[in-house]
Amino acid sequence: MPLFAPYGGGLDLVVLDQALALLQQGRFSGERRLQGGDARPFELLWSGGQAPLELASCTLRFPQLPQVHYSFQLPAHRLLAWLASLQGDASGQDLPDGFWSWFILGVGDGQAA
């Protein structure tokens, strides 16, 4: 936690601790809500990223489209910020809009808003 805390932008320590636990798991399964109420399940997997500036190698997969997957690398502190900003409820969680804007459009720096 001491390594990542300076990159947390003032995150609550409980939220930071939960995000670090998720970072250690190396995977997050969620669903992206679309207009019209549909949802698309996805899975984000990663390895590496044990230190804030270390690159995490990530793969984004969609179970309904097993042939589609995207690979990318980013600093672990950025991945941690997204994990700390998960949206949703018990019925389904999603990565923050900042991730999707960064990933799909290349807009912004991907920071959680």
Phi and psi restraints in degrees (range 20) as a CNS / XPLOR table:
assign (resid 1 and name C) (resid 2 and name N)
       (resid 2 and name CA) (resid 2 and name C) 1.0 -60.6 20.0 2
assign (resid 2 and name N) (resid 2 and name CA)
       (resid 2 and name C) (resid 3 and name N) 1.0 -30.9 20.0 2
assign (resid 2 and name C) (resid 3 and name N)
       (resid 3 and name CA) (resid 3 and name C) 1.0 -69.7 20.0 2
assign (resid 3 and name N) (resid 3 and name CA)
       (resid 3 and name C) (resid 4 and name N) 1.0 -38.7 20.0 2
assign (resid 3 and name C) (resid 4 and name N)
       (resid 4 and name CA) (resid 4 and name C) 1.0 -90.0 20.0 2
assign (resid 4 and name N) (resid 4 and name CA)
       (resid 4 and name C) (resid 5 and name N) 1.0 -23.1 20.0 2
assign (resid 4 and name C) (resid 5 and name N)
       (resid 5 and name CA) (resid 5 and name C) 1.0 -53.2 20.0 2
assign (resid 5 and name N) (resid 5 and name CA)
       (resid 5 and name C) (resid 6 and name N) 1.0 -42.3 20.0 2
assign (resid 5 and name C) (resid 6 and name N)
       (resid 6 and name CA) (resid 6 and name C) 1.0 -63.2 20.0 2
assign (resid 6 and name N) (resid 6 and name CA)
       (resid 6 and name C) (resid 7 and name N) 1.0 -20.8 20.0 2
assign (resid 6 and name C) (resid 7 and name N)
       (resid 7 and name CA) (resid 7 and name C) 1.0 -93.5 20.0 2
assign (resid 7 and name N) (resid 7 and name CA)
       (resid 7 and name C) (resid 8 and name N) 1.0 -2.5 20.0 2
assign (resid 7 and name C) (resid 8 and name N)
       (resid 8 and name CA) (resid 8 and name C) 1.0 -79.8 20.0 2
assign (resid 8 and name N) (resid 8 and name CA)
       (resid 8 and name C) (resid 9 and name N) 1.0 -6.9 20.0 2
assign (resid 8 and name C) (resid 9 and name N)
       (resid 9 and name CA) (resid 9 and name C) 1.0 59.2 20.0 2
assign (resid 9 and name N) (resid 9 and name CA)
       (resid 9 and name C) (resid 10 and name N) 1.0 36.3 20.0 2
assign (resid 9 and name C) (resid 10 and name N)
       (resid 10 and name CA) (resid 10 and name C) 1.0 80.7 20.0 2
assign (resid 10 and name N) (resid 10 and name CA)
       (resid 10 and name C) (resid 11 and name N) 1.0 22.4 20.0 2
assign (resid 10 and name C) (resid 11 and name N)
       (resid 11 and name CA) (resid 11 and name C) 1.0 -59.8 20.0 2
assign (resid 11 and name N) (resid 11 and name CA)
       (resid 11 and name C) (resid 12 and name N) 1.0 144.8 20.0 2
assign (resid 11 and name C) (resid 12 and name N)
       (resid 12 and name CA) (resid 12 and name C) 1.0 -57.5 20.0 2
assign (resid 12 and name N) (resid 12 and name CA)
       (resid 12 and name C) (resid 13 and name N) 1.0 139.8 20.0 2
assign (resid 12 and name C) (resid 13 and name N)
       (resid 13 and name CA) (resid 13 and name C) 1.0 -62.7 20.0 2
assign (resid 13 and name N) (resid 13 and name CA)
       (resid 13 and name C) (resid 14 and name N) 1.0 -31.4 20.0 2
assign (resid 13 and name C) (resid 14 and name N)
       (resid 14 and name CA) (resid 14 and name C) 1.0 -67.7 20.0 2
assign (resid 14 and name N) (resid 14 and name CA)
       (resid 14 and name C) (resid 15 and name N) 1.0 -44.1 20.0 2
assign (resid 14 and name C) (resid 15 and name N)
       (resid 15 and name CA) (resid 15 and name C) 1.0 -64.1 20.0 2
assign (resid 15 and name N) (resid 15 and name CA)
       (resid 15 and name C) (resid 16 and name N) 1.0 -42.8 20.0 2
assign (resid 15 and name C) (resid 16 and name N)
       (resid 16 and name CA) (resid 16 and name C) 1.0 -61.3 20.0 2
assign (resid 16 and name N) (resid 16 and name CA)
       (resid 16 and name C) (resid 17 and name N) 1.0 -43.1 20.0 2
assign (resid 16 and name C) (resid 17 and name N)
       (resid 17 and name CA) (resid 17 and name C) 1.0 -63.5 20.0 2
assign (resid 17 and name N) (resid 17 and name CA)
       (resid 17 and name C) (resid 18 and name N) 1.0 -41.3 20.0 2
assign (resid 17 and name C) (resid 18 and name N)
       (resid 18 and name CA) (resid 18 and name C) 1.0 -65.3 20.0 2
assign (resid 18 and name N) (resid 18 and name CA)
       (resid 18 and name C) (resid 19 and name N) 1.0 -41.4 20.0 2
assign (resid 18 and name C) (resid 19 and name N)
       (resid 19 and name CA) (resid 19 and name C) 1.0 -66.2 20.0 2
assign (resid 19 and name N) (resid 19 and name CA)
       (resid 19 and name C) (resid 20 and name N) 1.0 -38.6 20.0 2
assign (resid 19 and name C) (resid 20 and name N)
       (resid 20 and name CA) (resid 20 and name C) 1.0 -64.7 20.0 2
assign (resid 20 and name N) (resid 20 and name CA)
       (resid 20 and name C) (resid 21 and name N) 1.0 -38.7 20.0 2
assign (resid 20 and name C) (resid 21 and name N)
       (resid 21 and name CA) (resid 21 and name C) 1.0 -63.5 20.0 2
assign (resid 21 and name N) (resid 21 and name CA)
       (resid 21 and name C) (resid 22 and name N) 1.0 -40.9 20.0 2
assign (resid 21 and name C) (resid 22 and name N)
       (resid 22 and name CA) (resid 22 and name C) 1.0 -67.7 20.0 2
assign (resid 22 and name N) (resid 22 and name CA)
       (resid 22 and name C) (resid 23 and name N) 1.0 -39.0 20.0 2
assign (resid 22 and name C) (resid 23 and name N)
       (resid 23 and name CA) (resid 23 and name C) 1.0 -57.8 20.0 2
assign (resid 23 and name N) (resid 23 and name CA)
       (resid 23 and name C) (resid 24 and name N) 1.0 -39.5 20.0 2
assign (resid 23 and name C) (resid 24 and name N)
       (resid 24 and name CA) (resid 24 and name C) 1.0 -67.9 20.0 2
assign (resid 24 and name N) (resid 24 and name CA)
       (resid 24 and name C) (resid 25 and name N) 1.0 -25.1 20.0 2
assign (resid 24 and name C) (resid 25 and name N)
       (resid 25 and name CA) (resid 25 and name C) 1.0 -71.9 20.0 2
assign (resid 25 and name N) (resid 25 and name CA)
       (resid 25 and name C) (resid 26 and name N) 1.0 -28.9 20.0 2
assign (resid 25 and name C) (resid 26 and name N)
       (resid 26 and name CA) (resid 26 and name C) 1.0 78.3 20.0 2
assign (resid 26 and name N) (resid 26 and name CA)
       (resid 26 and name C) (resid 27 and name N) 1.0 13.8 20.0 2
assign (resid 26 and name C) (resid 27 and name N)
       (resid 27 and name CA) (resid 27 and name C) 1.0 -161.8 20.0 2
assign (resid 27 and name N) (resid 27 and name CA)
       (resid 27 and name C) (resid 28 and name N) 1.0 150.2 20.0 2
assign (resid 27 and name C) (resid 28 and name N)
       (resid 28 and name CA) (resid 28 and name C) 1.0 -143.0 20.0 2
assign (resid 28 and name N) (resid 28 and name CA)
       (resid 28 and name C) (resid 29 and name N) 1.0 126.6 20.0 2
assign (resid 28 and name C) (resid 29 and name N)
       (resid 29 and name CA) (resid 29 and name C) 1.0 -107.9 20.0 2
assign (resid 29 and name N) (resid 29 and name CA)
       (resid 29 and name C) (resid 30 and name N) 1.0 130.3 20.0 2
assign (resid 29 and name C) (resid 30 and name N)
       (resid 30 and name CA) (resid 30 and name C) 1.0 -148.9 20.0 2
assign (resid 30 and name N) (resid 30 and name CA)
       (resid 30 and name C) (resid 31 and name N) 1.0 -168.1 20.0 2
assign (resid 30 and name C) (resid 31 and name N)
       (resid 31 and name CA) (resid 31 and name C) 1.0 -144.6 20.0 2
assign (resid 31 and name N) (resid 31 and name CA)
       (resid 31 and name C) (resid 32 and name N) 1.0 139.9 20.0 2
assign (resid 31 and name C) (resid 32 and name N)
       (resid 32 and name CA) (resid 32 and name C) 1.0 -99.3 20.0 2
assign (resid 32 and name N) (resid 32 and name CA)
       (resid 32 and name C) (resid 33 and name N) 1.0 119.1 20.0 2
assign (resid 32 and name C) (resid 33 and name N)
       (resid 33 and name CA) (resid 33 and name C) 1.0 -76.3 20.0 2
assign (resid 33 and name N) (resid 33 and name CA)
       (resid 33 and name C) (resid 34 and name N) 1.0 134.9 20.0 2
assign (resid 33 and name C) (resid 34 and name N)
       (resid 34 and name CA) (resid 34 and name C) 1.0 -111.3 20.0 2
assign (resid 34 and name N) (resid 34 and name CA)
       (resid 34 and name C) (resid 35 and name N) 1.0 163.8 20.0 2
assign (resid 34 and name C) (resid 35 and name N)
       (resid 35 and name CA) (resid 35 and name C) 1.0 -60.1 20.0 2
assign (resid 35 and name N) (resid 35 and name CA)
       (resid 35 and name C) (resid 36 and name N) 1.0 142.4 20.0 2
assign (resid 35 and name C) (resid 36 and name N)
       (resid 36 and name CA) (resid 36 and name C) 1.0 93.6 20.0 2
assign (resid 36 and name N) (resid 36 and name CA)
       (resid 36 and name C) (resid 37 and name N) 1.0 -2.6 20.0 2
assign (resid 36 and name C) (resid 37 and name N)
       (resid 37 and name CA) (resid 37 and name C) 1.0 92.5 20.0 2
assign (resid 37 and name N) (resid 37 and name CA)
       (resid 37 and name C) (resid 38 and name N) 1.0 -8.7 20.0 2
assign (resid 37 and name C) (resid 38 and name N)
       (resid 38 and name CA) (resid 38 and name C) 1.0 -70.1 20.0 2
assign (resid 38 and name N) (resid 38 and name CA)
       (resid 38 and name C) (resid 39 and name N) 1.0 158.6 20.0 2
assign (resid 38 and name C) (resid 39 and name N)
       (resid 39 and name CA) (resid 39 and name C) 1.0 -133.3 20.0 2
assign (resid 39 and name N) (resid 39 and name CA)
       (resid 39 and name C) (resid 40 and name N) 1.0 144.1 20.0 2
assign (resid 39 and name C) (resid 40 and name N)
       (resid 40 and name CA) (resid 40 and name C) 1.0 -116.2 20.0 2
assign (resid 40 and name N) (resid 40 and name CA)
       (resid 40 and name C) (resid 41 and name N) 1.0 115.4 20.0 2
assign (resid 40 and name C) (resid 41 and name N)
       (resid 41 and name CA) (resid 41 and name C) 1.0 -69.1 20.0 2
assign (resid 41 and name N) (resid 41 and name CA)
       (resid 41 and name C) (resid 42 and name N) 1.0 148.2 20.0 2
assign (resid 41 and name C) (resid 42 and name N)
       (resid 42 and name CA) (resid 42 and name C) 1.0 -145.6 20.0 2
assign (resid 42 and name N) (resid 42 and name CA)
       (resid 42 and name C) (resid 43 and name N) 1.0 165.2 20.0 2
assign (resid 42 and name C) (resid 43 and name N)
       (resid 43 and name CA) (resid 43 and name C) 1.0 -137.8 20.0 2
assign (resid 43 and name N) (resid 43 and name CA)
       (resid 43 and name C) (resid 44 and name N) 1.0 127.7 20.0 2
assign (resid 43 and name C) (resid 44 and name N)
       (resid 44 and name CA) (resid 44 and name C) 1.0 -108.7 20.0 2
assign (resid 44 and name N) (resid 44 and name CA)
       (resid 44 and name C) (resid 45 and name N) 1.0 122.4 20.0 2
assign (resid 44 and name C) (resid 45 and name N)
       (resid 45 and name CA) (resid 45 and name C) 1.0 -117.6 20.0 2
assign (resid 45 and name N) (resid 45 and name CA)
       (resid 45 and name C) (resid 46 and name N) 1.0 150.2 20.0 2
assign (resid 45 and name C) (resid 46 and name N)
       (resid 46 and name CA) (resid 46 and name C) 1.0 -152.0 20.0 2
assign (resid 46 and name N) (resid 46 and name CA)
       (resid 46 and name C) (resid 47 and name N) 1.0 159.9 20.0 2
assign (resid 46 and name C) (resid 47 and name N)
       (resid 47 and name CA) (resid 47 and name C) 1.0 -140.8 20.0 2
assign (resid 47 and name N) (resid 47 and name CA)
       (resid 47 and name C) (resid 48 and name N) 1.0 158.2 20.0 2
assign (resid 47 and name C) (resid 48 and name N)
       (resid 48 and name CA) (resid 48 and name C) 1.0 79.1 20.0 2
assign (resid 48 and name N) (resid 48 and name CA)
       (resid 48 and name C) (resid 49 and name N) 1.0 -163.8 20.0 2
assign (resid 48 and name C) (resid 49 and name N)
       (resid 49 and name CA) (resid 49 and name C) 1.0 74.3 20.0 2
assign (resid 49 and name N) (resid 49 and name CA)
       (resid 49 and name C) (resid 50 and name N) 1.0 39.1 20.0 2
assign (resid 49 and name C) (resid 50 and name N)
       (resid 50 and name CA) (resid 50 and name C) 1.0 -80.9 20.0 2
assign (resid 50 and name N) (resid 50 and name CA)
       (resid 50 and name C) (resid 51 and name N) 1.0 -14.9 20.0 2
assign (resid 50 and name C) (resid 51 and name N)
       (resid 51 and name CA) (resid 51 and name C) 1.0 -124.5 20.0 2
assign (resid 51 and name N) (resid 51 and name CA)
       (resid 51 and name C) (resid 52 and name N) 1.0 154.4 20.0 2
assign (resid 51 and name C) (resid 52 and name N)
       (resid 52 and name CA) (resid 52 and name C) 1.0 -54.3 20.0 2
assign (resid 52 and name N) (resid 52 and name CA)
       (resid 52 and name C) (resid 53 and name N) 1.0 -40.2 20.0 2
assign (resid 52 and name C) (resid 53 and name N)
       (resid 53 and name CA) (resid 53 and name C) 1.0 -94.7 20.0 2
assign (resid 53 and name N) (resid 53 and name CA)
       (resid 53 and name C) (resid 54 and name N) 1.0 -2.8 20.0 2
assign (resid 53 and name C) (resid 54 and name N)
       (resid 54 and name CA) (resid 54 and name C) 1.0 -70.6 20.0 2
assign (resid 54 and name N) (resid 54 and name CA)
       (resid 54 and name C) (resid 55 and name N) 1.0 140.5 20.0 2
assign (resid 54 and name C) (resid 55 and name N)
       (resid 55 and name CA) (resid 55 and name C) 1.0 -75.0 20.0 2
assign (resid 55 and name N) (resid 55 and name CA)
       (resid 55 and name C) (resid 56 and name N) 1.0 134.8 20.0 2
assign (resid 55 and name C) (resid 56 and name N)
       (resid 56 and name CA) (resid 56 and name C) 1.0 -100.6 20.0 2
assign (resid 56 and name N) (resid 56 and name CA)
       (resid 56 and name C) (resid 57 and name N) 1.0 129.9 20.0 2
assign (resid 56 and name C) (resid 57 and name N)
       (resid 57 and name CA) (resid 57 and name C) 1.0 -89.2 20.0 2
assign (resid 57 and name N) (resid 57 and name CA)
       (resid 57 and name C) (resid 58 and name N) 1.0 118.2 20.0 2
assign (resid 57 and name C) (resid 58 and name N)
       (resid 58 and name CA) (resid 58 and name C) 1.0 -116.2 20.0 2
assign (resid 58 and name N) (resid 58 and name CA)
       (resid 58 and name C) (resid 59 and name N) 1.0 150.3 20.0 2
assign (resid 58 and name C) (resid 59 and name N)
       (resid 59 and name CA) (resid 59 and name C) 1.0 -134.6 20.0 2
assign (resid 59 and name N) (resid 59 and name CA)
       (resid 59 and name C) (resid 60 and name N) 1.0 128.2 20.0 2
assign (resid 59 and name C) (resid 60 and name N)
       (resid 60 and name CA) (resid 60 and name C) 1.0 -106.4 20.0 2
assign (resid 60 and name N) (resid 60 and name CA)
       (resid 60 and name C) (resid 61 and name N) 1.0 123.1 20.0 2
assign (resid 60 and name C) (resid 61 and name N)
       (resid 61 and name CA) (resid 61 and name C) 1.0 -125.0 20.0 2
assign (resid 61 and name N) (resid 61 and name CA)
       (resid 61 and name C) (resid 62 and name N) 1.0 156.6 20.0 2
assign (resid 61 and name C) (resid 62 and name N)
       (resid 62 and name CA) (resid 62 and name C) 1.0 -125.2 20.0 2
assign (resid 62 and name N) (resid 62 and name CA)
       (resid 62 and name C) (resid 63 and name N) 1.0 112.1 20.0 2
assign (resid 62 and name C) (resid 63 and name N)
       (resid 63 and name CA) (resid 63 and name C) 1.0 -55.2 20.0 2
assign (resid 63 and name N) (resid 63 and name CA)
       (resid 63 and name C) (resid 64 and name N) 1.0 -32.8 20.0 2
assign (resid 63 and name C) (resid 64 and name N)
       (resid 64 and name CA) (resid 64 and name C) 1.0 -74.9 20.0 2
assign (resid 64 and name N) (resid 64 and name CA)
       (resid 64 and name C) (resid 65 and name N) 1.0 -15.0 20.0 2
assign (resid 64 and name C) (resid 65 and name N)
       (resid 65 and name CA) (resid 65 and name C) 1.0 -131.5 20.0 2
assign (resid 65 and name N) (resid 65 and name CA)
       (resid 65 and name C) (resid 66 and name N) 1.0 73.7 20.0 2
assign (resid 65 and name C) (resid 66 and name N)
       (resid 66 and name CA) (resid 66 and name C) 1.0 -60.2 20.0 2
assign (resid 66 and name N) (resid 66 and name CA)
       (resid 66 and name C) (resid 67 and name N) 1.0 -22.0 20.0 2
assign (resid 66 and name C) (resid 67 and name N)
       (resid 67 and name CA) (resid 67 and name C) 1.0 -80.6 20.0 2
assign (resid 67 and name N) (resid 67 and name CA)
       (resid 67 and name C) (resid 68 and name N) 1.0 -11.4 20.0 2
assign (resid 67 and name C) (resid 68 and name N)
       (resid 68 and name CA) (resid 68 and name C) 1.0 -100.2 20.0 2
assign (resid 68 and name N) (resid 68 and name CA)
       (resid 68 and name C) (resid 69 and name N) 1.0 121.4 20.0 2
assign (resid 68 and name C) (resid 69 and name N)
       (resid 69 and name CA) (resid 69 and name C) 1.0 -153.1 20.0 2
assign (resid 69 and name N) (resid 69 and name CA)
       (resid 69 and name C) (resid 70 and name N) 1.0 151.1 20.0 2
assign (resid 69 and name C) (resid 70 and name N)
       (resid 70 and name CA) (resid 70 and name C) 1.0 -126.1 20.0 2
assign (resid 70 and name N) (resid 70 and name CA)
       (resid 70 and name C) (resid 71 and name N) 1.0 134.7 20.0 2
assign (resid 70 and name C) (resid 71 and name N)
       (resid 71 and name CA) (resid 71 and name C) 1.0 -115.5 20.0 2
assign (resid 71 and name N) (resid 71 and name CA)
       (resid 71 and name C) (resid 72 and name N) 1.0 141.5 20.0 2
assign (resid 71 and name C) (resid 72 and name N)
       (resid 72 and name CA) (resid 72 and name C) 1.0 -159.3 20.0 2
assign (resid 72 and name N) (resid 72 and name CA)
       (resid 72 and name C) (resid 73 and name N) 1.0 165.1 20.0 2
assign (resid 72 and name C) (resid 73 and name N)
       (resid 73 and name CA) (resid 73 and name C) 1.0 -125.7 20.0 2
assign (resid 73 and name N) (resid 73 and name CA)
       (resid 73 and name C) (resid 74 and name N) 1.0 149.4 20.0 2
assign (resid 73 and name C) (resid 74 and name N)
       (resid 74 and name CA) (resid 74 and name C) 1.0 -159.9 20.0 2
assign (resid 74 and name N) (resid 74 and name CA)
       (resid 74 and name C) (resid 75 and name N) 1.0 159.5 20.0 2
assign (resid 74 and name C) (resid 75 and name N)
       (resid 75 and name CA) (resid 75 and name C) 1.0 -61.8 20.0 2
assign (resid 75 and name N) (resid 75 and name CA)
       (resid 75 and name C) (resid 76 and name N) 1.0 141.5 20.0 2
assign (resid 75 and name C) (resid 76 and name N)
       (resid 76 and name CA) (resid 76 and name C) 1.0 -58.5 20.0 2
assign (resid 76 and name N) (resid 76 and name CA)
       (resid 76 and name C) (resid 77 and name N) 1.0 -32.9 20.0 2
assign (resid 76 and name C) (resid 77 and name N)
       (resid 77 and name CA) (resid 77 and name C) 1.0 -65.4 20.0 2
assign (resid 77 and name N) (resid 77 and name CA)
       (resid 77 and name C) (resid 78 and name N) 1.0 -30.5 20.0 2
assign (resid 77 and name C) (resid 78 and name N)
       (resid 78 and name CA) (resid 78 and name C) 1.0 -70.0 20.0 2
assign (resid 78 and name N) (resid 78 and name CA)
       (resid 78 and name C) (resid 79 and name N) 1.0 -43.9 20.0 2
assign (resid 78 and name C) (resid 79 and name N)
       (resid 79 and name CA) (resid 79 and name C) 1.0 -60.6 20.0 2
assign (resid 79 and name N) (resid 79 and name CA)
       (resid 79 and name C) (resid 80 and name N) 1.0 -43.3 20.0 2
assign (resid 79 and name C) (resid 80 and name N)
       (resid 80 and name CA) (resid 80 and name C) 1.0 -60.5 20.0 2
assign (resid 80 and name N) (resid 80 and name CA)
       (resid 80 and name C) (resid 81 and name N) 1.0 -39.7 20.0 2
assign (resid 80 and name C) (resid 81 and name N)
       (resid 81 and name CA) (resid 81 and name C) 1.0 -62.2 20.0 2
assign (resid 81 and name N) (resid 81 and name CA)
       (resid 81 and name C) (resid 82 and name N) 1.0 -39.8 20.0 2
assign (resid 81 and name C) (resid 82 and name N)
       (resid 82 and name CA) (resid 82 and name C) 1.0 -66.6 20.0 2
assign (resid 82 and name N) (resid 82 and name CA)
       (resid 82 and name C) (resid 83 and name N) 1.0 -41.8 20.0 2
assign (resid 82 and name C) (resid 83 and name N)
       (resid 83 and name CA) (resid 83 and name C) 1.0 -65.8 20.0 2
assign (resid 83 and name N) (resid 83 and name CA)
       (resid 83 and name C) (resid 84 and name N) 1.0 -32.3 20.0 2
assign (resid 83 and name C) (resid 84 and name N)
       (resid 84 and name CA) (resid 84 and name C) 1.0 -75.0 20.0 2
assign (resid 84 and name N) (resid 84 and name CA)
       (resid 84 and name C) (resid 85 and name N) 1.0 -15.1 20.0 2
assign (resid 84 and name C) (resid 85 and name N)
       (resid 85 and name CA) (resid 85 and name C) 1.0 -113.1 20.0 2
assign (resid 85 and name N) (resid 85 and name CA)
       (resid 85 and name C) (resid 86 and name N) 1.0 27.0 20.0 2
assign (resid 85 and name C) (resid 86 and name N)
       (resid 86 and name CA) (resid 86 and name C) 1.0 -55.9 20.0 2
assign (resid 86 and name N) (resid 86 and name CA)
       (resid 86 and name C) (resid 87 and name N) 1.0 144.2 20.0 2
assign (resid 86 and name C) (resid 87 and name N)
       (resid 87 and name CA) (resid 87 and name C) 1.0 -115.3 20.0 2
assign (resid 87 and name N) (resid 87 and name CA)
       (resid 87 and name C) (resid 88 and name N) 1.0 153.8 20.0 2
assign (resid 87 and name C) (resid 88 and name N)
       (resid 88 and name CA) (resid 88 and name C) 1.0 119.7 20.0 2
assign (resid 88 and name N) (resid 88 and name CA)
       (resid 88 and name C) (resid 89 and name N) 1.0 -162.8 20.0 2
assign (resid 88 and name C) (resid 89 and name N)
       (resid 89 and name CA) (resid 89 and name C) 1.0 -141.0 20.0 2
assign (resid 89 and name N) (resid 89 and name CA)
       (resid 89 and name C) (resid 90 and name N) 1.0 -164.5 20.0 2
assign (resid 89 and name C) (resid 90 and name N)
       (resid 90 and name CA) (resid 90 and name C) 1.0 -63.1 20.0 2
assign (resid 90 and name N) (resid 90 and name CA)
       (resid 90 and name C) (resid 91 and name N) 1.0 -24.5 20.0 2
assign (resid 90 and name C) (resid 91 and name N)
       (resid 91 and name CA) (resid 91 and name C) 1.0 -78.1 20.0 2
assign (resid 91 and name N) (resid 91 and name CA)
       (resid 91 and name C) (resid 92 and name N) 1.0 -17.7 20.0 2
assign (resid 91 and name C) (resid 92 and name N)
       (resid 92 and name CA) (resid 92 and name C) 1.0 170.2 20.0 2
assign (resid 92 and name N) (resid 92 and name CA)
       (resid 92 and name C) (resid 93 and name N) 1.0 136.3 20.0 2
assign (resid 92 and name C) (resid 93 and name N)
       (resid 93 and name CA) (resid 93 and name C) 1.0 -112.9 20.0 2
assign (resid 93 and name N) (resid 93 and name CA)
       (resid 93 and name C) (resid 94 and name N) 1.0 155.5 20.0 2
assign (resid 93 and name C) (resid 94 and name N)
       (resid 94 and name CA) (resid 94 and name C) 1.0 -136.3 20.0 2
assign (resid 94 and name N) (resid 94 and name CA)
       (resid 94 and name C) (resid 95 and name N) 1.0 154.8 20.0 2
assign (resid 94 and name C) (resid 95 and name N)
       (resid 95 and name CA) (resid 95 and name C) 1.0 -71.6 20.0 2
assign (resid 95 and name N) (resid 95 and name CA)
       (resid 95 and name C) (resid 96 and name N) 1.0 156.9 20.0 2
assign (resid 95 and name C) (resid 96 and name N)
       (resid 96 and name CA) (resid 96 and name C) 1.0 -66.6 20.0 2
assign (resid 96 and name N) (resid 96 and name CA)
       (resid 96 and name C) (resid 97 and name N) 1.0 159.9 20.0 2
assign (resid 96 and name C) (resid 97 and name N)
       (resid 97 and name CA) (resid 97 and name C) 1.0 -58.3 20.0 2
assign (resid 97 and name N) (resid 97 and name CA)
       (resid 97 and name C) (resid 98 and name N) 1.0 -30.8 20.0 2
assign (resid 97 and name C) (resid 98 and name N)
       (resid 98 and name CA) (resid 98 and name C) 1.0 -58.3 20.0 2
assign (resid 98 and name N) (resid 98 and name CA)
       (resid 98 and name C) (resid 99 and name N) 1.0 -37.1 20.0 2
assign (resid 98 and name C) (resid 99 and name N)
       (resid 99 and name CA) (resid 99 and name C) 1.0 -64.1 20.0 2
assign (resid 99 and name N) (resid 99 and name CA)
       (resid 99 and name C) (resid 100 and name N) 1.0 -50.4 20.0 2
assign (resid 99 and name C) (resid 100 and name N)
       (resid 100 and name CA) (resid 100 and name C) 1.0 -64.2 20.0 2
assign (resid 100 and name N) (resid 100 and name CA)
       (resid 100 and name C) (resid 101 and name N) 1.0 -38.6 20.0 2
assign (resid 100 and name C) (resid 101 and name N)
       (resid 101 and name CA) (resid 101 and name C) 1.0 -63.2 20.0 2
assign (resid 101 and name N) (resid 101 and name CA)
       (resid 101 and name C) (resid 102 and name N) 1.0 -42.6 20.0 2
assign (resid 101 and name C) (resid 102 and name N)
       (resid 102 and name CA) (resid 102 and name C) 1.0 -66.3 20.0 2
assign (resid 102 and name N) (resid 102 and name CA)
       (resid 102 and name C) (resid 103 and name N) 1.0 -46.3 20.0 2
assign (resid 102 and name C) (resid 103 and name N)
       (resid 103 and name CA) (resid 103 and name C) 1.0 -70.2 20.0 2
assign (resid 103 and name N) (resid 103 and name CA)
       (resid 103 and name C) (resid 104 and name N) 1.0 -49.5 20.0 2
assign (resid 103 and name C) (resid 104 and name N)
       (resid 104 and name CA) (resid 104 and name C) 1.0 -81.3 20.0 2
assign (resid 104 and name N) (resid 104 and name CA)
       (resid 104 and name C) (resid 105 and name N) 1.0 -44.7 20.0 2
assign (resid 104 and name C) (resid 105 and name N)
       (resid 105 and name CA) (resid 105 and name C) 1.0 -103.7 20.0 2
assign (resid 105 and name N) (resid 105 and name CA)
       (resid 105 and name C) (resid 106 and name N) 1.0 -14.7 20.0 2
assign (resid 105 and name C) (resid 106 and name N)
       (resid 106 and name CA) (resid 106 and name C) 1.0 69.7 20.0 2
assign (resid 106 and name N) (resid 106 and name CA)
       (resid 106 and name C) (resid 107 and name N) 1.0 23.9 20.0 2
assign (resid 106 and name C) (resid 107 and name N)
       (resid 107 and name CA) (resid 107 and name C) 1.0 -95.2 20.0 2
assign (resid 107 and name N) (resid 107 and name CA)
       (resid 107 and name C) (resid 108 and name N) 1.0 135.6 20.0 2
assign (resid 107 and name C) (resid 108 and name N)
       (resid 108 and name CA) (resid 108 and name C) 1.0 74.0 20.0 2
assign (resid 108 and name N) (resid 108 and name CA)
       (resid 108 and name C) (resid 109 and name N) 1.0 -174.8 20.0 2
assign (resid 108 and name C) (resid 109 and name N)
       (resid 109 and name CA) (resid 109 and name C) 1.0 -100.0 20.0 2
assign (resid 109 and name N) (resid 109 and name CA)
       (resid 109 and name C) (resid 110 and name N) 1.0 6.2 20.0 2
assign (resid 109 and name C) (resid 110 and name N)
       (resid 110 and name CA) (resid 110 and name C) 1.0 80.3 20.0 2
assign (resid 110 and name N) (resid 110 and name CA)
       (resid 110 and name C) (resid 111 and name N) 1.0 5.0 20.0 2
assign (resid 110 and name C) (resid 111 and name N)
       (resid 111 and name CA) (resid 111 and name C) 1.0 -68.0 20.0 2
assign (resid 111 and name N) (resid 111 and name CA)
       (resid 111 and name C) (resid 112 and name N) 1.0 143.2 20.0 2
assign (resid 111 and name C) (resid 112 and name N)
       (resid 112 and name CA) (resid 112 and name C) 1.0 -64.2 20.0 2
assign (resid 112 and name N) (resid 112 and name CA)
       (resid 112 and name C) (resid 113 and name N) 1.0 137.5 20.0 2
